[in-house]
Amino acid sequence: MSERAREPDLAALVATLLDRATRIDERDDAAAYLGGSDDAAARTALLQVASDPAEDELVVATCGESLAQIFVRTGQLDHAWLTQLRPIALNEVIPWVRRERPDLLPEG
């Protein structure tokens, strides 16, 4: 079996992340896996969860880490996204991006 065949598919990962009835550890795992995707659906789901004040902090932090991975890898970071993120997600995004791709961060 190829490595690709064993990876959960994108739609299933997004559904798991967004389903609040799913166990926190499964949602956290989904958020971590989505950090390896360059698909807009992955980024959108991660941004949604990372900006939701009602979300679990563990999942929000993992979403922030995954978003940082995506921003650094793709070189795409809309500064408006940063204003939407909860502080716990920003605490993951900013140091990672500052270390790897400081050119992506707003000046100041």
PEVENQUI-V347223 format. One record per pair of residues at least 4 apart in sequence whose C-alpha atoms are under 8 Angstrom apart, sorted by the first residue. I is the first residue (numbers start at 1). GAP is how many residues later the second one is. Records with the same first field share a line. If there is no record, write none. Layout:
I: GAP ; GAP
//
This chain:
1: 4 ; 5
2: 4
3: 4
8: 4 ; 5
9: 4
10: 4 ; 24 ; 32
11: 4
12: 4
13: 4 ; 17 ; 18 ; 20 ; 21
14: 4 ; 16 ; 20 ; 27 ; 28 ; 31
15: 4
16: 6 ; 10 ; 11 ; 14
17: 5 ; 9 ; 10 ; 11 ; 13 ; 14 ; 28 ; 32
18: 9 ; 27 ; 31
19: 8
22: 4 ; 5
23: 4
24: 4 ; 32 ; 35
25: 4
26: 4
27: 4 ; 32
28: 4 ; 30 ; 31 ; 34 ; 35
29: 4
30: 4
31: 4 ; 15 ; 28 ; 31 ; 32 ; 35
32: 4 ; 30 ; 31 ; 33 ; 34
33: 4 ; 33
34: 8 ; 9 ; 12 ; 32
35: 7 ; 28 ; 30 ; 31 ; 32 ; 33 ; 34 ; 35
36: 30 ; 33 ; 34
37: 5 ; 33
38: 4 ; 5 ; 32 ; 36
39: 4
40: 4
41: 4
42: 4
43: 4 ; 24 ; 27
44: 4
45: 4
46: 4 ; 17 ; 18 ; 20 ; 21
47: 4 ; 16 ; 20 ; 34 ; 38
48: 4
49: 6 ; 10 ; 11 ; 14
50: 5 ; 9 ; 10 ; 11 ; 13 ; 14 ; 35 ; 36 ; 39
51: 9 ; 33 ; 34 ; 35 ; 38
52: 33 ; 34
53: 33
55: 4 ; 5
56: 4
57: 4 ; 31
58: 4
59: 4
60: 4 ; 26 ; 28 ; 29
61: 4 ; 27 ; 28 ; 30 ; 31
62: 4 ; 27 ; 30
63: 4 ; 26
64: 4 ; 24 ; 25 ; 26 ; 27 ; 28 ; 29
65: 4 ; 24 ; 27 ; 28 ; 31
66: 4
67: 4 ; 26
68: 4 ; 24 ; 25 ; 26 ; 28 ; 29
69: 4 ; 27
70: 4 ; 5 ; 6
71: 4 ; 5 ; 6 ; 26
72: 4 ; 25 ; 28 ; 29
75: 26 ; 29
76: 28
77: 4 ; 27 ; 28
78: 4
79: 4 ; 26 ; 27
80: 4
81: 4
82: 8
85: 4 ; 5
86: 4
87: 4
88: 4
89: 4
90: 4
91: 4
92: 4
93: 4
94: 4 ; 11
95: 4
96: 4
97: 4 ; 5 ; 7 ; 8
98: 4 ; 5 ; 7
101: 4
//
